[in-house]
Amino acid sequence: MPSTTRSGAIRTDTASADPLDAPEADDESIEASEEKLRSGIQSIEVGFRLLDVLTREPRAMMLRDLAQRAGMSPAKAHRYLVSFLRLGVVAQDPLSGRYELGGFALQLGLARLARVDGVKLARIALAELRDRLDLTVGIAVWGNQGPTMVHWMESSHPAKASLKLGDVMPLLSSATGLLFAAYLPASKTAAMLERELADSRRSSQMGGPRTREEVDKVLAQVREHQAARVEGMLLPTIHAFCMPVFDSTGELALGLVTLGQEGGFDIRWGGEIDTALRECAQKLSYELGYSAAPRHEN
């Protein structure tokens, strides 16, 4: 019968169809689903703006101020805050009604800090910086003998410097040493400073400050610029910067070093190298939990 023939033809065509010849609508559906996965959940990103504001603000905040800073209406902000309160991400003062980060936010931060490795993060960040600016870069930490180089990456045109891993840098004649002398407690650096001052008074060849007054002046300048800089002091014709990376307690965790040959190294404050290395150090400090604005109660 004709009807049977038509029906059978339809079944035969369907059965013999190649799976690769699926309708275009299915492909579009799959692409749409993948796009949704890539785009994420917008409501979470919107709500996170409130948490970002609370993280950056040193004081607990009223709803209207929090909403304004996050770029949303108070009613919309309140809906998100209700959920955050239930989860412990946000806390609310029962008397003032102000909002603050909650206990779960603290647990998240502590979990992150327990997993973070400052030197590892710095190695990754400096590798990118070295490749982008073609600079010789390194990482220094405070060791038993003083500021110690623990990582070193040369540029395509290595500076004529004999530095190597494990080298202990002098406090008064290197950018690295000056940075650590400026930011570490005096109890850690006093003995080393006194030895170097005594050596400098005996030798006219040594660079750097020679009296305690000169030391205090130089270290004050380091803290003012939030970085140390030397021009051919430790090694003739070699310039260097050293930037501080702070941890969650505000203590100096490590120093980021970059150096280069005189004439091909931008030694200016605010120059390309200063700016790039400073941004790198600030991002690492943030990753280690450092906040330049101390939080305090109202």
Secondary structure by P-SEA (a helix, b strand, c coil): caaaaaaaaaaaaaaacccccccaaaaaaaaaaaaaaaaccaaaaaaaaaaaaaaaccccccaaaaaaaacccaaaaaaaaaaaaaacccccccccccccccaaaaaaaaaaaacccaaaaaaaaaaaaaaaccccccccccccccccccbbbbccccccccccccbbbbccccaaaaaaaacccccccaaaaaaaaaaaaacccccccccaaaaaaaaaaaaaacbbbbcccccccccbbbbbbbcccccccbbbbbbbcccccccccccaaaaaaaaaaaaaaaaacccccccccc
